[in-house]
Each structure stands twice: as C-alpha cells, then as structure tokens.
Amino acid sequence: MVSDIKGYNTRDTSATRQGPASGVRAERQVESGSAGAAQPARDDTVALSGLPEVIKTTAARLAAEPAVDETRVRNIKDALARGEYQIDAERVARKLIDSDNL
C-alpha cells in the first residue's frame, strides 16, 4: 500500500498489480464491489512494547545515583595509605586484557 502524503507521491496506485500479489487486490475489489457501497479501509495499528518506559525508568534511576561510590574510594585510599591494600598484579593484567578484547 502506498500513501500519498501532502501530494508528494506521483505513483499511480489504482492500477491492478501484476504477479503473485495481483490476486489479493482482485479479491478486495470483488469484496467491496459485492457490498454495493465502498467500505472504508481498515487502519493499520502499531503496538509498542513497554521497553521505552523501562529504559526511561532505568535512566532516571541511574541519573539519581552518584557515578562514584565515594565511601569505597575513601576506604581504598585509607588502606593504601596504611599499606594494607594488596594489589593483585595478575588480576589487574587479566582485567586489562579482557577489556581490550571487548
């Protein structure tokens, strides 16, 4: 089906189609012709999932939370200053390699 929006469509949609879809148009013409008066065309409908609302809600929650956990950062800084924070170099290297493979 071709819609003419503000006169921009120059294609003639009244001609009977050729090929496998032509039977569909002929049946519609027969059905509307047998009723006597032209019946209004059925409107297409679109049903959207709830995904846009979920995205909006999640984005609002994320925006309300701080980007950095200040308490955790302060605890790590204090542990580093006291010499109590152990850095696992192998784990850091593995995480760097894994992030490069994304």
Stockholm file with secondary structure:
# STOCKHOLM 1.0

chainA/1-102         MVSDIKGYNTRDTSATRQGPASGVRAERQVESGSAGAAQPARDDTVALSGLPEVIKTTAARLAAEPAVDETRVRNIKDALARGEYQIDAERVARKLIDSDNL
#=GR chainA/1-102 SS CCCCCTTCCCSCCCSCCCSTTHHHHHHHHHHHHHTSSCCCCCCCCCCCCSHHHHHHHHHHHHHHSCSSCHHHHHHHHHHHHHTCCCCCHHHHHHHHHHHHTC
#=GC SS_cons         CCCCCTTCCCSCCCSCCCSTTHHHHHHHHHHHHHTSSCCCCCCCCCCCCSHHHHHHHHHHHHHHSCSSCHHHHHHHHHHHHHTCCCCCHHHHHHHHHHHHTC
//
